[in-house]
Amino acid sequence: MKANFRIGHRRLAGRLLLAAAVACPLVLAAVTGAVAQGFGDLIVTPTRLVFEGRDTTDQVLLSNRGSETATFRISMTQMAMDEDGNLKETDTPPSGLKNASELLRFAPRQVVIAPGGTQVVRLTLRKPQDLADGEYRTHLFLRAVPPENRGTAIAASPGGTGEMSIELIPIFGISLPVIVRHGNVPAAEARLSDVTLEPGEKGSVVRATIQRKGVGSLFGDVVLRYLRDGSEPLVVGEISRLAVYPEIGQRRIVVPVAPPEGVVLAKGRLEVVYQAATEARAPLASAVIDVK
């Protein structure tokens, strides 16, 4: 994108410094899907890694589906979740969050991927003998690196208007959780509370709170099913791959209700199910509310 600045000769040096400062704002995305738009379209597989049992190695495949060569720097960062599901970088992990960064090694630290190309990032787990039981987590962070000749040029606007154009290049980042479970880590328990059906700006929504109990995290899909007497359950809403991490005891969610065209939700029930994101789809928690 480009931004125009009205600029005078005396202020040119200051504006040049401004160009360097604003050319690369950072956009950080914690992935729930598998695509990050940046310098080339980056496809990440998988978007979540879990080491448990005797697992000591794993890998992430990066694929550039764009038309330009993409460069990414790779690092590990500590991120904490709040009760609305937002993830933010932190230097002081809250209670319940155990840092896995010191347990993991990865390579390479920077990748250059041609259009249509792929790159493997390998991770190795090294656990000390005195490691306490529990769930540990860090995030693998992939930061797009813009070409050296992008975002630094200043050009005069045609026509001699005294305006100059600065190209602003956003820097995109994508992070994926890396979880280490060591020793005795009982499965966390889930419960749904405060479940309500409410009108929203773009249609009805279900609001609910997922309560988490235990030392580990939860990970699953939220599914809304419309139940009517004499009819098969009808899925009318879903949120996939939703985590509740150990640093929070509950997470608030909002699920848009999107029934098929021609279906009106009335005189029935709405079942809200939080189910494991596995092939078995085992229910973790559920609740039912009346639809009048």
Sequence and secondary structure as in RCSB ss.txt:
>XXXX:A:sequence
MKANFRIGHRRLAGRLLLAAAVACPLVLAAVTGAVAQGFGDLIVTPTRLVFEGRDTTDQVLLSNRGSETATFRIS
MTQMAMDEDGNLKETDTPPSGLKNASELLRFAPRQVVIAPGGTQVVRLTLRKPQDLADGEYRTHLFLRAVPPENR
GTAIAASPGGTGEMSIELIPIFGISLPVIVRHGNVPAAEARLSDVTLEPGEKGSVVRATIQRKGVGSLFGDVVLR
YLRDGSEPLVVGEISRLAVYPEIGQRRIVVPVAPPEGVVLAKGRLEVVYQAATEARAPLASAVIDVK
>XXXX:A:secstr
 EEEEE  GGGHHHHHHHHHHHS  EEEEE SSSEEESSSEEEEE S EEE TT  EEEEEEEE SSS EEEEEE
EE EEE TTS EEE SS  TT EE GGGEEEE SEEEE TT EEEEEEEE   TT  SEEEEEEEEEEEE  TTS
S  EEE TTS SEEEEE   EEEEEEEEEEEES     EEEEEEEEEE  TTS EEEEEEEEESSS EEEEEEEE
EE TTS  EEEEEEEEEEE TT SEEEEEEE    TT    SEEEEEEEEESSTT  EEEEEEEEE 
